[in-house]
């Protein structure tokens, strides 16, 4: 295991202290490069054989060779997954076209609503939606993200069911499980890619966590889950672990906590800077200069979200590298079931019986 060291350097942009990790197993993780592609992202791009803008990604030679050795039931399942992904892309394309065709109408509705408010006709009836709901309904980019995320959850649930069946079968070989592991990791890569696009569209919406259930938002940290929580969730499901694995996982947890702390400190400073920019010269009557200065700082918020997702992906990738194939498969299943349970908890809480007053 390579030694790990961490120190903090001030950002040139805003004086925020950011972590620089020198970890042989990570490569160089740099806070200023929060939107740079991780090794997994680079690998994903290099393995693509078709234009991803059309939603089609070719299989690598490695997986073709592995697939030729698999039993018919696994090949059928892979074919079903590809067909489901193709239909999902078609649904997304149709939905985006529908959004584009209705864009002008949404603009007209916004203008009509503005005029109604000015004339005192707005009385908070059916139009009295929350700002987040209204933003999502009138922003095609956010509406597309919500659609994609809903499909992502459905596809992950299906993948988890297949992985659970594979782990419970005594006939499943490690080569078959490795396909599930690679697919599960790729699924999280897809999620972070979608979030990066949504953050540029409306970073406040993404940071609010309104696209998540209430129980998931309870554990929210910079637009997602805390990567340090991964080990706490996964560890009981990874036994037995070797001493070397325990050592590497312990070092990884320590490095992850240091990176989280630095990001949290940076977010606190950004919160203070934006608040001061908005509050500056209150009462002068012209708020545009101050608001403009605050908006410039929001680019840093987008970068913080990107860096947090980069850390989440790197930690997950490193955990899976330390584990055996079967341990990695159990870990991905446990992680997916954890989020399923949070969603179930939210559903039960919202549908609970309420005492009448």
HELIX and SHEET records of a PDB file:
HELIX    1   1 UNK A   31  UNK A   33  5                                   3    
HELIX    2   2 UNK A   39  UNK A   46  1                                   8    
HELIX    3   3 UNK A   52  UNK A   54  5                                   3    
HELIX    4   4 UNK A   61  UNK A   67  1                                   7    
HELIX    5   5 UNK A   72  UNK A  101  1                                  30    
HELIX    6   6 UNK A  103  UNK A  118  1                                  16    
HELIX    7   7 UNK A  131  UNK A  138  1                                   8    
HELIX    8   8 UNK A  140  UNK A  168  1                                  29    
HELIX    9   9 UNK A  174  UNK A  201  1                                  28    
HELIX   10  10 UNK A  203  UNK A  208  1                                   6    
HELIX   11  11 UNK A  214  UNK A  218  1                                   5    
HELIX   12  12 UNK A  228  UNK A  234  1                                   7    
HELIX   13  13 UNK A  235  UNK A  237  5                                   3    
HELIX   14  14 UNK A  243  UNK A  279  1                                  37    
HELIX   15  15 UNK A  288  UNK A  322  1                                  35    
HELIX   16  16 UNK A  325  UNK A  350  1                                  26    
SHEET    1   A 3 UNK A   5  UNK A  10  0                                        
SHEET    2   A 3 UNK A  17  UNK A  23 -1                                        
SHEET    3   A 3 UNK A  27  UNK A  30 -1                                        
END                                                                             
